C-alpha cells in the first residue's frame, strides 16, 4: 500500500516526537534538519524529499529507543521502500535505500569520517555490515544515485542539533508533492 502525503504527515504526528536513537533530537527534528540542510545546499525537490524521508522506516517499524543497544539492526533503510514505491522516483528511493551503505562507504574512503560518528551510528555501523572493503566501496559508488546517497548521509550526520530552527513539516511536504509520481 502506497503512502500518501497525509499518511506521512500522520506518521510524523504520531511517532515524530520519539527520541532519535541516542541523539539530542526527536525523529521529526532529525528529519526536518536533514531536509533543511539539503535545502540550504541547493538540493532539488527529489533530494530534499529523500532527506526528509530517509529514516521513515524507523517510524513504520518502531523498535523502541536505541535498538542498537540490544544488538538490533532495524533495516530502516529498506522498510519504507514498499510504501514509497510508485509514489516517488528511483532517485528518491535510492538515496533512502543507500544512505546506510553511504556511511559504510564514507568510513572506507575518508579516514577521519568514522571518528565523527555518534556512538549510536558506530554501533549501527557494526550491525549494518561494517566498513566497506575497497572493492565494495568502488562497486557502491559506481551505482546510479549512490553519490546522492553519500550527500544525504553527510546531511544526516549533521542533523542532530537540539536547537536548530527549520521550516515546518508542511514546507517539506509541499516540496515532496512537487516530485511525486502520482498526486496524493
Helices and strands as residue ranges (DSSP letters): H 5-15, H 27-40, H 45-53, H 56-60, G 67-70, H 76-79, H 81-84, H 90-109, G 114-116, H 119-127, H 134-141, H 146-158, H 169-178
